[in-house]
């Protein structure tokens, strides 16, 4: 998995740590969107 992350990071001109940070932030955004679909008010 680390090799795949390294290759993906190189393609996006990021460090491996930067790629991991990007993936985590995207997962958090996705989770927030899916939570908000079921409710009428936003939660932070």
Residue pairs with C-beta under 8 A, 6 or more apart in sequence:
2 16
5 16
5 19
5 20
6 16
8 19
9 15
9 16
9 18
9 19
12 19
12 22
14 22
35 43
36 42
36 43
